[in-house]
Amino acid sequence: MDELDLAWEDEERPRNHRRRAASAPAKSRKKKGRGGRTFLAFFLCLLVVGGLALGAYAGIDKIKGLFSAPDYDGGGTGSVTVEVIQGQLAADIGNTLQEKGVVKSAKAFVEAAKNDERSKKLQPGFYNMRKQMKASAALTLMLDPHSRLVNKVTLAEGLTWQDTFKKLSEATKIPYEDFENAAKDPKALGVGDVWYTRTDKKERAPGIEGFLFPATYEFPPNVDATGILKIIVQRFNQEVEKIGFIDAVTNTLHISPFEALVGASIAQVEGLDKDQAGIVRVLYNRVYSNKFPCNCLQVDSTVNYYLRITGKGAKPSTELLNSELHNKNNPYNTHDNPGMPIGPISNPGTSALSAAMAPDKTKAEFYYFLAINTAGDTAYAKTYKEFQDLWAQAQKNGVK
């Protein structure tokens, strides 16, 4: 007997079977034990082999599924919008596509992405897709620029709310008036309570100016004016939180965030990024040091802002009339009204916001600034006499 036969017998017979079987003739043992069991074993082998063959034949799709991801065939039908979010991996995108019924499995999309180098160029945004697409076809469609639903607009630093609404309207085809109406309640758009107080106790402009953060935006399809402005204000909130704006101006400069925002908005239109911290320092010196006449800013950019929002158009400083500079009906008149004006005069970017929270300490004794050349570089003066000398030089350089 071989070891296999012994092992099989040991499992099936009583422990003392050898002693009882010893009295039986050897021929008898072979006939009863081995012959019957050999036939049974052979029969069972046939069943097992036959069963495996049948299973392989009947379950071929299931076995294939162990090695390849479920996938549709063809280019799909219908239409469905899918969003790809910044920072998502192929698996995340695949899960979204599967949930939307675009692909049969996320795994199939991941495999398609791995096999196509172009997948690295996939951009965040909204895509017009079809349902029940082959994963590779879905990827190809997403890489087609025409499948991307884009309401894209770039808002530059220093735009007014009017300029901003005009650009938004042009890009989205939403009426300008819709943005005006949506902006009537800044708090509903996300402007927090911290922006509604001033340490100088002055009147505060109620509008959205200053909170329309300059950046490139891609808005979702079918969004309305209110939704768009909420997205922009949210971006503003994210930016000021990121740079620590509120804590810095409150705890270090001891002024309200709103006053600092006003300073940032003026610096944004008055000078280049590299000069904005120095400009803010001069602005703060004028209104908070009690060392400048009437603590007035005396800047023409605030006068020009009022002319622009009232439909009259801005002018070079040399062309501003005395009646315009000292217009008592102009709430942005900084030649006669002390302190920061009632509100921002533009929508500042990160550079100007950073300058407003950390003004240039080396300009602590300066009270004047001006563009010294047509490139926009800023020069500074401590006295009015120094300022006049710089102005004469600026005019020679072509500054108006």
C-alpha positions as CSV (number, residue, x, y, z in Angstrom):
1,M,0.0,0.0,0.0
2,D,1.2,3.6,-0.8
3,E,1.1,6.5,1.7
4,L,-2.0,8.0,0.1
5,D,-4.0,4.9,0.5
6,L,-2.9,4.6,4.2
7,A,-3.8,8.1,4.9
8,W,-7.2,7.7,3.3
9,E,-7.8,4.5,5.3
10,D,-6.8,6.1,8.6
11,E,-9.3,8.8,8.2
12,E,-12.2,6.4,7.4
13,R,-11.7,3.4,9.7
14,P,-11.6,2.8,13.5
15,R,-8.3,3.0,15.3
16,N,-8.1,-0.8,15.9
17,H,-9.0,-1.8,12.3
18,R,-5.6,-3.5,11.6
19,R,-6.0,-6.0,14.4
20,R,-9.4,-7.2,13.2
21,A,-8.5,-7.2,9.5
22,A,-5.4,-9.4,10.2
23,S,-7.6,-12.5,10.6
24,A,-9.1,-12.1,7.2
25,P,-7.3,-13.6,4.1
26,A,-5.2,-11.2,2.1
27,K,-7.2,-11.8,-1.0
28,S,-10.4,-10.9,0.7
29,R,-9.0,-7.7,2.0
30,K,-7.9,-6.6,-1.5
31,K,-11.3,-7.3,-3.0
32,K,-13.4,-5.6,-0.4
33,G,-11.3,-2.7,0.6
34,R,-9.1,-1.6,-2.3
35,G,-11.3,-2.5,-5.2
36,G,-14.4,-0.7,-4.0
37,R,-12.5,2.3,-2.8
38,T,-10.5,2.6,-6.0
39,F,-13.7,2.6,-8.1
40,L,-15.2,5.2,-5.8
41,A,-12.1,7.4,-6.0
42,F,-12.1,7.1,-9.7
43,F,-15.7,8.1,-9.9
44,L,-15.2,11.1,-7.6
45,C,-12.2,12.2,-9.8
46,L,-14.5,12.1,-12.8
47,L,-17.0,14.3,-11.0
48,V,-14.4,16.8,-9.9
49,V,-12.7,17.1,-13.3
50,G,-16.1,17.2,-15.1
51,G,-17.3,19.9,-12.6
52,L,-14.2,22.0,-13.2
53,A,-14.7,21.8,-16.9
54,L,-18.3,22.7,-16.7
55,G,-17.5,25.6,-14.3
56,A,-14.9,26.9,-16.7
57,Y,-17.3,26.7,-19.5
58,A,-20.3,28.2,-17.7
59,G,-18.5,30.8,-15.6
60,I,-16.0,32.1,-18.1
61,D,-17.2,35.7,-17.6
62,K,-16.8,35.5,-13.9
63,I,-13.3,34.2,-14.2
64,K,-12.5,37.0,-16.6
65,G,-13.8,39.4,-14.1
66,L,-11.0,38.4,-11.7
67,F,-8.4,39.8,-14.2
68,S,-10.2,42.7,-15.9
69,A,-12.5,45.5,-14.8
70,P,-16.1,45.6,-15.9
71,D,-16.5,47.9,-18.8
72,Y,-19.1,49.1,-21.4
73,D,-18.6,48.9,-25.1
74,G,-19.1,51.9,-27.4
75,G,-19.4,55.6,-27.0
76,G,-22.5,55.8,-24.8
77,T,-25.8,57.6,-25.2
78,G,-27.7,60.5,-23.6
79,S,-26.1,63.4,-21.7
80,V,-24.9,63.9,-18.1
81,T,-22.7,66.6,-16.4
82,V,-19.7,65.4,-14.4
83,E,-17.5,67.6,-12.2
84,V,-13.8,67.0,-11.7
85,I,-12.5,68.7,-8.6
86,Q,-9.0,70.1,-8.1
87,G,-6.7,67.5,-6.5
88,Q,-8.7,64.4,-7.4
89,L,-7.0,61.2,-8.3
90,A,-8.0,58.9,-11.2
91,A,-9.8,56.7,-8.7
92,D,-11.8,59.6,-7.4
93,I,-12.8,60.7,-11.0
94,G,-13.6,57.1,-11.8
95,N,-15.9,56.8,-8.8
96,T,-17.7,59.9,-9.9
97,L,-18.1,58.6,-13.4
98,Q,-19.4,55.3,-12.1
99,E,-21.9,57.0,-9.8
100,K,-23.2,59.1,-12.7
101,G,-23.6,56.0,-14.9
102,V,-20.9,57.1,-17.4
103,V,-18.6,54.1,-16.9
104,K,-19.4,50.6,-15.7
105,S,-16.6,50.6,-13.1
106,A,-14.1,53.1,-11.6
107,K,-11.4,50.4,-12.0
108,A,-11.9,50.4,-15.8
109,F,-11.4,54.2,-15.9
110,V,-8.3,54.0,-13.7
111,E,-6.9,51.3,-16.1
112,A,-7.7,53.5,-19.1
113,A,-5.9,56.5,-17.4
114,K,-2.8,54.4,-16.7
115,N,-2.6,53.4,-20.3
116,D,-3.0,56.9,-21.7
117,E,-0.3,59.5,-21.0
118,R,-2.8,62.3,-21.9
119,S,-4.7,61.6,-18.7
120,K,-2.2,63.8,-16.9
121,K,-3.6,66.8,-18.7
122,L,-7.1,66.3,-17.4
123,Q,-8.3,69.6,-15.9
124,P,-10.7,70.3,-13.0
125,G,-14.1,71.6,-14.1
126,F,-17.5,70.4,-15.5
127,Y,-17.8,68.0,-18.4
128,N,-20.6,67.1,-20.7
129,M,-20.5,63.3,-20.8
130,R,-22.6,60.4,-22.1
131,K,-23.9,57.4,-20.1
132,Q,-22.7,53.8,-20.5
133,M,-19.4,54.7,-22.2
134,K,-16.4,52.5,-22.6
135,A,-13.8,53.8,-20.1
136,S,-11.2,54.7,-22.7
137,A,-13.9,56.5,-24.7
138,A,-14.9,58.5,-21.6
139,L,-11.3,59.5,-21.0
140,T,-10.9,60.6,-24.6
141,L,-14.1,62.7,-24.4
142,M,-12.9,64.4,-21.2
143,L,-9.6,65.3,-22.9
144,D,-11.6,67.0,-25.7
145,P,-11.7,70.8,-24.9
146,H,-15.2,71.0,-26.4
147,S,-16.6,68.6,-23.7
148,R,-15.7,71.0,-20.9
149,L,-18.4,73.3,-19.8
150,V,-16.6,76.5,-19.0
151,N,-17.9,79.8,-17.7
152,K,-14.3,81.2,-17.3
153,V,-13.4,84.7,-16.4
154,T,-10.3,86.4,-15.1
155,L,-10.9,89.4,-12.7
156,A,-7.8,91.5,-12.5
157,E,-6.6,93.4,-9.4
158,G,-8.0,96.8,-9.0
159,L,-11.3,96.5,-10.8
160,T,-14.3,98.3,-9.3
161,W,-17.6,96.4,-8.6
162,Q,-18.9,97.9,-11.9
163,D,-16.0,96.6,-13.9
164,T,-16.3,93.2,-12.2
165,F,-20.1,92.9,-12.9
166,K,-19.5,93.9,-16.6
167,K,-16.9,91.2,-17.0
168,L,-19.0,88.6,-15.3
169,S,-22.0,89.4,-17.4
170,E,-20.0,89.2,-20.6
171,A,-18.5,85.8,-19.6
172,T,-21.7,84.2,-18.3
173,K,-24.4,86.0,-20.4
174,I,-26.2,86.7,-17.1
175,P,-27.7,90.3,-17.1
176,Y,-25.6,93.0,-15.4
177,E,-28.6,93.9,-13.4
178,D,-28.8,90.5,-11.9
179,F,-25.4,91.0,-10.3
180,E,-26.4,94.4,-9.0
181,N,-29.5,92.9,-7.4
182,A,-27.5,90.0,-5.9
183,A,-24.9,92.4,-4.4
184,K,-27.5,94.4,-2.4
185,D,-27.1,92.0,0.5
186,P,-23.3,91.4,1.0
187,K,-23.9,89.4,4.2
188,A,-26.0,86.9,2.3
189,L,-23.1,86.5,-0.1
190,G,-20.7,85.6,2.8
191,V,-19.3,88.9,4.0
192,G,-18.9,88.3,7.7
193,D,-19.8,90.6,10.6
194,V,-16.1,91.4,11.3
195,W,-16.2,93.7,8.2
196,Y,-19.0,95.8,9.5
197,T,-17.2,97.8,12.2
198,R,-14.6,100.5,12.2
199,T,-12.3,101.6,15.0
200,D,-12.5,105.2,13.8
201,K,-16.3,105.1,14.2
202,K,-16.8,106.6,10.7
203,E,-19.6,105.7,8.3
204,R,-19.1,102.5,6.4
205,A,-20.1,102.0,2.8
206,P,-22.7,99.2,2.6
207,G,-21.7,97.7,-0.8
208,I,-19.7,94.7,-2.1
209,E,-16.6,96.7,-3.1
210,G,-13.4,95.2,-1.8
211,F,-14.8,91.7,-1.4
212,L,-14.7,90.7,-5.1
213,F,-11.4,88.9,-5.0
214,P,-9.4,89.1,-8.2
215,A,-8.6,85.7,-9.6
216,T,-9.4,83.4,-12.5
217,Y,-12.7,81.6,-12.0
218,E,-14.5,78.7,-13.7
219,F,-18.2,78.8,-12.6
220,P,-20.4,75.7,-12.7
221,P,-23.1,75.5,-15.5
222,N,-26.5,77.0,-14.7
223,V,-25.2,79.0,-11.8
224,D,-27.0,82.4,-11.2
225,A,-25.6,85.8,-10.3
226,T,-26.0,85.1,-6.5
227,G,-24.2,81.8,-6.8
228,I,-21.3,83.4,-8.7
229,L,-20.9,86.2,-6.2
230,K,-20.9,83.7,-3.3
231,I,-18.1,81.8,-5.0
232,I,-16.0,85.1,-5.4
233,V,-16.7,86.2,-1.8
234,Q,-15.8,82.7,-0.5
235,R,-12.5,83.0,-2.4
236,F,-11.9,86.4,-0.7
237,N,-12.6,84.8,2.7
238,Q,-10.2,82.0,2.0
239,E,-7.5,84.4,1.0
240,V,-7.7,86.7,4.0
241,E,-7.7,83.6,6.3
242,K,-4.7,82.1,4.5
243,I,-2.6,85.2,5.0
244,G,-3.9,85.9,8.5
245,F,-5.2,89.4,7.6
246,I,-7.8,89.9,10.3
247,D,-5.6,88.9,13.2
248,A,-2.7,90.9,11.9
249,V,-4.5,94.2,11.5
250,T,-6.5,93.8,14.7
251,N,-3.7,92.7,17.0
252,T,-0.7,94.4,15.5
253,L,-2.0,97.5,13.8
254,H,-4.9,98.0,16.1
255,I,-7.3,99.1,13.3
256,S,-10.4,97.4,12.0
257,P,-10.1,94.9,9.2
258,F,-12.4,97.1,7.1
259,E,-10.1,100.1,7.4
260,A,-7.1,98.0,6.4
261,L,-9.1,96.7,3.4
262,V,-9.8,100.3,2.4
263,G,-6.0,101.0,2.6
264,A,-5.3,97.9,0.5
265,S,-7.8,99.0,-2.1
266,I,-6.1,102.4,-2.4
267,A,-2.6,100.9,-2.6
268,Q,-3.8,98.5,-5.3
269,V,-4.6,101.4,-7.7
270,E,-1.8,103.7,-6.6
271,G,1.3,101.6,-7.2
272,L,3.0,98.4,-8.3
273,D,3.1,95.3,-6.1
274,K,6.6,96.0,-4.9
275,D,5.7,99.5,-3.8
276,Q,2.3,98.8,-2.1
277,A,3.7,98.2,1.4
278,G,5.4,101.6,1.3
279,I,2.2,103.3,0.0
280,V,0.2,101.8,2.8
281,R,2.7,103.0,5.3
282,V,2.2,106.6,4.0
283,L,-1.6,106.2,4.1
284,Y,-1.5,105.0,7.7
285,N,1.0,107.8,8.6
286,R,-1.4,110.4,7.3
287,V,-4.6,109.2,9.0
288,Y,-3.4,107.7,12.3
289,S,-0.3,109.6,13.3
290,N,-1.9,113.0,14.0
291,K,1.0,114.6,12.2
292,F,-0.6,115.3,8.9
293,P,-3.1,118.1,8.1
294,C,-6.6,117.2,9.3
295,N,-5.5,113.5,9.3
296,C,-6.7,113.5,5.7
297,L,-5.4,111.1,3.0
298,Q,-5.5,113.8,0.3
299,V,-5.2,111.3,-2.6
300,D,-6.7,111.8,-6.0
301,S,-7.6,108.1,-6.5
302,T,-10.5,108.3,-4.2
303,V,-11.9,111.4,-6.0
304,N,-11.5,109.5,-9.3
305,Y,-13.3,106.5,-7.9
306,Y,-16.3,108.6,-7.1
307,L,-16.2,110.1,-10.6
308,R,-16.1,106.6,-12.1
309,I,-19.0,105.1,-10.2
310,T,-21.1,108.1,-10.9
311,G,-20.5,107.8,-14.6
312,K,-18.3,110.8,-15.1
313,G,-15.0,108.9,-15.8
314,A,-11.6,109.2,-14.1
315,K,-9.1,112.0,-15.0
316,P,-5.3,112.5,-14.7
317,S,-4.5,114.3,-11.4
318,T,-3.4,117.4,-13.4
319,E,-6.9,117.6,-14.9
320,L,-9.0,117.3,-11.8
321,L,-10.9,120.5,-11.0
322,N,-10.8,122.1,-7.6
323,S,-14.6,121.6,-7.4
324,E,-14.1,117.9,-7.9
325,L,-11.3,117.6,-5.4
326,H,-13.3,119.4,-2.7
327,N,-16.8,118.2,-3.6
328,K,-18.7,118.1,-0.3
329,N,-21.2,115.7,-1.7
330,N,-18.5,113.1,-2.5
331,P,-18.3,110.6,0.4
332,Y,-14.9,109.6,-1.0
333,N,-13.5,113.1,-0.7
334,T,-10.3,112.6,1.2
335,H,-9.0,116.1,0.7
336,D,-11.4,117.5,3.3
337,N,-12.7,114.4,5.2
338,P,-10.3,113.0,7.8
339,G,-9.4,109.3,8.0
340,M,-10.0,106.5,5.6
341,P,-12.8,107.0,3.2
342,I,-16.2,105.3,3.8
343,G,-15.2,102.2,1.8
344,P,-12.8,100.5,-0.6
345,I,-12.2,102.0,-4.0
346,S,-11.2,98.8,-5.8
347,N,-10.9,95.1,-5.2
348,P,-7.4,94.4,-4.0
349,G,-5.4,91.2,-4.6
350,T,-3.1,89.3,-2.3
351,S,-0.1,91.7,-2.7
352,A,-2.1,94.7,-1.6
353,L,-3.8,92.9,1.2
354,S,-0.5,91.7,2.5
355,A,0.9,95.2,2.3
356,A,-2.1,96.5,4.3
357,M,-1.4,94.1,7.1
358,A,2.3,94.6,7.1
359,P,3.2,98.2,6.0
360,D,6.8,99.1,5.2
361,K,8.5,99.9,8.5
362,T,11.3,101.8,6.7
363,K,8.8,104.4,5.6
364,A,7.7,105.4,9.2
365,E,8.7,109.1,8.6
366,F,7.3,109.5,5.1
367,Y,4.1,111.3,4.4
368,Y,4.1,111.7,0.6
369,F,4.4,109.3,-2.4
370,L,4.0,109.6,-6.1
371,A,4.7,107.8,-9.4
372,I,8.1,109.0,-10.4
373,N,8.0,107.6,-14.0
374,T,5.7,106.2,-16.6
375,A,6.7,102.7,-15.5
376,G,4.8,103.3,-12.3
377,D,7.6,103.2,-9.8
378,T,6.9,105.0,-6.6
379,A,9.0,107.6,-4.9
380,Y,8.6,108.9,-1.3
381,A,9.1,112.2,0.5
382,K,9.1,113.3,4.1
383,T,8.1,116.9,3.5
384,Y,5.9,118.8,1.1
385,K,9.1,120.5,-0.3
386,E,10.6,117.2,-1.1
387,F,7.4,116.1,-2.7
388,Q,7.4,119.2,-4.9
389,D,10.9,118.4,-6.1
390,L,9.9,114.8,-6.9
391,W,6.8,116.0,-8.7
392,A,8.9,118.3,-10.9
393,Q,11.1,115.3,-11.7
394,A,8.1,113.1,-12.4
395,Q,6.7,115.6,-14.9
396,K,10.1,115.6,-16.7
397,N,9.7,111.8,-16.9
398,G,6.4,112.1,-18.6
399,V,4.1,111.6,-15.6
400,K,0.8,113.5,-15.8
